Amino acid sequence: MTDTQWPRYEVFKQDRPGKPHESVGTVHAVDAEMALQNGRDLFVRRPKCHSLWVVRADVIFSKTAQELAQDDDWLDETRTGSLQTYLVFQKQTERRGMTFTTHVGEVEATTPVDAMGRALETFSSEEIFVWWVLPQTAVTCSEEADIPSMFIPPTEKKYRLPNQYRTVFTLQKIKRDSKD
């Protein structure tokens, strides 16, 4: 059976300048530009947003704390190649419902395995649940010039709580009227 789904992209959102990018979920898209648009439509409806990043999910190298504690054979992989910048993300707590991982910095490495090893040395902490590394070149970013057209219109939409729509009241009235 052929897979008919478009590639999956991880979406990272930055609320305002100076704040880290945080993963907010995934979208399926034919390419990175469409993933940016889908990410904007899905994750930037009402909250503030300054920047979006998208990256194909299959280029993210990840390890959980459990995997790191159980097996370190993955560190023996050959680490040859040219140096490039890898972005490092961590999930530091299980309590944050919206975000999965937070960008904590960069490392220079030759492979994803090398990047993970350097990330563990550079950003190590006792309470990390998940580690992600990904090549910076794999990230597609929204442009500074795109901010007005991509992120400002959703902030102008009025947010309404579900009880403001009076749906239940209207349905009860319809039901009462239909019984008469």
C-alpha positions in Angstrom: 0.0 0.0 0.0 1.3 3.4 -1.0 1.5 6.2 1.6 -0.6 9.1 0.3 0.0 11.5 3.2 2.1 14.6 2.7 5.3 14.8 4.8 4.8 15.8 8.4 6.4 19.1 9.6 7.1 20.1 13.2 6.0 23.7 13.9 7.9 25.9 16.3 6.4 29.3 17.5 8.1 32.3 19.0 5.7 34.5 21.0 7.9 37.6 20.9 11.5 38.6 20.2 14.0 37.2 22.7 11.8 34.3 23.7 12.8 30.8 22.6 11.0 29.0 19.8 8.7 26.2 21.2 7.2 23.3 19.4 3.4 23.6 19.2 2.5 20.6 17.1 2.7 19.2 13.6 1.1 19.7 10.2 1.2 17.8 7.0 2.2 19.8 3.9 3.5 19.3 0.4 6.4 21.6 1.1 7.9 23.9 3.8 6.1 27.0 2.6 2.7 25.3 2.8 3.7 24.0 6.2 4.3 27.6 7.4 0.9 28.6 6.2 -0.8 25.5 7.7 1.1 26.1 10.9 0.0 29.7 11.0 -3.6 28.8 10.4 -3.6 26.1 13.0 -1.4 27.4 15.8 -1.6 31.2 15.5 -5.3 31.9 15.5 -5.4 34.0 18.7 -2.1 33.8 20.6 0.6 36.3 19.9 3.3 35.2 17.5 6.5 36.8 16.3 8.0 34.0 14.3 7.3 30.5 13.0 9.8 27.8 12.1 8.9 24.5 10.4 11.1 21.4 9.8 10.3 18.0 8.4 9.8 15.7 11.2 12.0 13.0 9.7 15.1 15.1 10.1 14.7 15.5 13.9 17.0 13.2 15.9 15.5 12.6 19.3 16.2 10.7 22.5 14.1 10.4 25.6 15.7 10.3 29.1 14.7 6.7 29.3 16.5 5.8 26.0 19.6 7.7 27.2 19.6 5.8 30.5 19.1 2.4 29.0 21.4 2.4 26.0 24.4 4.4 25.0 25.4 2.3 22.0 24.1 5.0 19.7 27.0 7.2 20.7 29.4 4.7 18.9 28.1 5.7 15.5 30.7 7.1 13.1 30.9 10.9 13.3 32.5 12.0 10.1 31.4 14.8 7.8 31.6 18.5 7.6 30.7 20.7 10.6 27.3 22.3 10.6 25.1 24.0 13.1 22.4 21.9 14.9 19.6 23.4 16.9 19.0 21.8 20.3 15.6 21.5 21.9 14.6 20.1 25.3 11.4 19.1 27.0 12.1 20.0 30.6 8.8 19.2 32.3 5.7 17.1 31.8 3.4 19.8 33.0 3.4 22.1 29.9 0.4 21.1 27.9 0.9 23.3 24.9 4.6 23.0 24.1 6.6 19.9 23.7 10.1 21.1 23.4 11.9 24.4 23.8 14.9 25.7 21.8 17.9 26.0 24.2 20.8 26.7 21.9 23.0 25.5 19.1 26.0 23.1 18.7 28.5 22.6 15.9 28.6 18.9 14.9 29.2 16.6 11.9 26.2 14.3 12.3 22.9 14.2 14.3 24.5 11.7 16.7 27.5 14.0 17.2 25.1 16.9 17.7 23.2 14.9 20.4 26.4 14.0 22.2 27.6 17.7 22.2 24.1 18.8 23.3 24.2 16.5 26.2 27.6 17.8 27.3 26.7 21.5 26.7 23.1 21.7 27.9 22.9 18.8 30.3 20.5 18.8 33.2 19.0 16.3 35.5 15.3 17.0 34.6 15.3 16.7 30.8 12.6 14.3 29.5 13.2 14.6 25.7 16.1 15.9 23.6 15.8 16.9 20.0 18.6 18.0 17.6 18.1 19.1 14.0 20.3 20.7 11.3 19.7 24.5 11.2 19.7 24.2 7.4 16.5 22.1 7.6 14.5 24.9 9.2 12.3 27.1 7.1 11.5 30.4 8.9 8.9 33.1 8.5 10.4 36.4 7.4 10.4 39.6 9.5 8.5 41.3 6.6 5.8 38.6 6.8 4.8 39.6 10.4 2.0 42.0 9.4 0.4 39.7 6.9 0.9 36.4 8.7 0.4 37.2 12.4 -1.5 40.5 12.9 -4.9 39.6 11.3 -5.6 36.8 13.8 -5.1 39.2 16.8 -7.9 41.4 15.5 -10.4 38.6 15.7 -12.6 38.8 18.7 -12.3 35.7 21.0 -15.6 34.3 22.1 -16.3 31.7 24.8 -18.5 28.9 23.7 -21.3 30.1 26.0 -21.4 33.4 24.1 -22.9 31.6 21.1 -26.1 30.7 22.9 -26.2 27.4 21.0 -27.6 25.4 23.9 -30.3 27.9 24.6 -31.3 28.1 20.9 -31.4 24.3 20.6 -33.6 24.0 23.8 -35.9 26.6 22.3 -36.2 24.7 19.0 -36.8 21.5 20.8 -39.6 23.1 23.0 -41.2 24.7 19.9 -41.2 21.4 18.0 -43.1 19.6 20.8 -45.9 22.2 20.6 
